[in-house]
């Protein structure tokens, strides 16, 4: 059964996703980062490259031949492919990941806009109905709720 962490009130979803993914990868974790489409995947790819000038977050798209050997993967909800691992799933798409049960932990990052909040609430309710353990954080204040 996966654990779920929700980061609410996030001023910059990509920046927080990059920060958390970099920390997880540095700690030896494998990270799947799910976005909505090709444009969002390109933005996340660029954000990971630019995230920290002093470090490198090794990442590729999930359809890359290097995916099985790369700790951080980017995949799209509009073109789903199987993930080669089941450690951490960062869901940056608006919908519920279809295979979320297989992961050890799910990270949900919800921004300030109603366009982020409304589907975030739906995902929260679904995880709650599944009786998954959920932790809530205020990303702006950097504290648990």
C-alpha positions as CSV (number, residue, x, y, z in Angstrom):
1,X,0.0,0.0,0.0
2,X,1.5,3.3,-1.0
3,X,1.9,6.3,1.3
4,X,0.7,9.7,-0.1
5,X,2.2,13.1,0.5
6,X,0.3,16.2,-0.6
7,X,2.1,19.5,-0.9
8,X,-0.6,22.3,-1.0
9,X,-0.3,26.0,-1.5
10,X,2.7,25.6,-3.9
11,X,3.9,28.8,-5.5
12,X,6.0,27.0,-8.2
13,X,5.0,23.4,-8.7
14,X,8.0,22.6,-11.0
15,X,10.5,24.1,-8.7
16,X,9.2,22.1,-5.7
17,X,9.1,18.9,-7.9
18,X,12.7,19.4,-8.9
19,X,13.8,20.1,-5.3
20,X,12.1,17.0,-4.0
21,X,13.2,14.8,-6.8
22,X,16.8,15.9,-6.5
23,X,16.7,15.1,-2.8
24,X,15.1,11.8,-3.4
25,X,17.6,10.8,-6.1
26,X,20.5,12.0,-3.9
27,X,19.2,9.6,-1.2
28,X,19.2,6.7,-3.6
29,X,15.5,6.7,-4.5
30,X,14.1,6.1,-8.0
31,X,11.6,8.8,-9.1
32,X,8.8,8.7,-11.7
33,X,7.6,12.2,-12.6
34,X,4.2,12.1,-14.3
35,X,3.0,15.1,-16.3
36,X,0.0,15.8,-18.5
37,X,1.5,16.1,-22.0
38,X,4.6,16.7,-24.2
39,X,4.7,20.4,-23.5
40,X,4.7,19.8,-19.7
41,X,7.3,17.1,-20.1
42,X,9.6,19.5,-22.0
43,X,9.1,22.2,-19.3
44,X,9.9,19.7,-16.5
45,X,13.0,18.4,-18.5
46,X,14.3,22.0,-18.8
47,X,13.5,22.7,-15.1
48,X,15.5,19.7,-14.0
49,X,18.5,20.8,-16.1
50,X,18.4,24.3,-14.7
51,X,17.4,23.4,-11.1
52,X,20.8,23.7,-9.5
53,X,23.9,24.8,-11.3
54,X,26.1,23.0,-8.8
55,X,24.5,19.5,-9.3
56,X,23.0,17.3,-11.9
57,X,19.7,15.3,-11.6
58,X,20.1,12.4,-14.0
59,X,16.8,12.1,-15.9
60,X,15.3,10.9,-19.2
61,X,11.9,10.4,-20.6
62,X,10.3,7.1,-19.8
63,X,10.4,5.9,-23.4
64,X,14.2,6.4,-23.5
65,X,16.4,3.3,-24.0
66,X,18.2,4.5,-20.8
67,X,15.0,4.6,-18.7
68,X,15.7,1.3,-16.8
69,X,19.1,2.7,-15.7
70,X,18.2,6.3,-14.9
71,X,17.0,7.3,-11.5
72,X,14.6,10.1,-12.5
73,X,12.0,9.5,-15.3
74,X,9.5,11.8,-16.9
75,X,6.3,10.3,-18.3
76,X,3.1,11.6,-19.8
77,X,-0.5,10.9,-18.8
78,X,-1.6,11.4,-22.5
79,X,0.9,8.8,-23.7
80,X,1.2,6.3,-20.8
81,X,4.1,3.8,-20.8
82,X,5.0,1.4,-18.1
83,X,7.4,2.7,-15.4
84,X,10.5,0.5,-15.0
85,X,10.4,0.9,-11.2
86,X,7.9,1.4,-8.4
87,X,9.6,3.6,-5.8
88,X,8.3,7.2,-5.9
89,X,5.7,8.6,-8.2
90,X,5.4,12.4,-8.5
91,X,2.0,13.2,-10.0
92,X,2.0,16.6,-11.7
93,X,-0.9,15.7,-13.9
94,X,-4.5,16.6,-13.1
95,X,-5.9,13.1,-13.2
96,X,-5.3,10.1,-11.0
97,X,-2.4,7.9,-12.0
98,X,-3.9,4.6,-13.2
99,X,-1.2,2.4,-11.6
100,X,-0.6,4.4,-8.4
101,X,-1.1,1.3,-6.2
102,X,2.2,-0.2,-7.3
103,X,4.4,2.6,-6.0
104,X,5.8,2.9,-2.5
105,X,5.0,6.6,-2.3
106,X,3.0,9.1,-4.3
107,X,3.9,12.8,-4.2
108,X,1.1,15.2,-5.2
109,X,2.0,18.9,-5.7
110,X,-1.0,21.3,-5.8
111,X,-0.6,24.9,-6.7
112,X,-2.5,28.1,-5.8
113,X,-5.0,28.1,-8.7
114,X,-8.4,26.6,-8.7
115,X,-7.3,24.6,-11.8
116,X,-4.8,22.8,-9.6
117,X,-6.9,22.7,-6.4
118,X,-10.1,21.2,-7.8
119,X,-8.5,18.0,-9.3
120,X,-6.2,17.9,-6.3
121,X,-9.2,17.6,-4.0
122,X,-10.6,14.8,-6.2
123,X,-7.4,12.9,-6.0
124,X,-7.2,13.4,-2.3
125,X,-10.7,12.0,-1.8
126,X,-9.9,9.0,-4.0
127,X,-6.8,8.2,-1.9
128,X,-8.8,8.7,1.3
129,X,-11.5,6.2,0.0
130,X,-8.7,3.7,-0.7
131,X,-7.6,4.2,3.0
132,X,-4.1,5.2,2.0
133,X,-2.0,6.9,4.7
134,X,-1.8,10.6,3.7
135,X,0.5,13.4,4.9
136,X,-0.3,17.0,4.2
137,X,2.2,19.8,3.9
138,X,1.9,23.6,3.2
139,X,4.6,24.1,0.6
140,X,4.7,27.8,0.9
141,X,5.3,27.8,4.7
142,X,7.3,24.6,4.6
143,X,5.4,22.9,7.4
144,X,3.1,19.9,7.9
145,X,-0.6,20.6,8.1
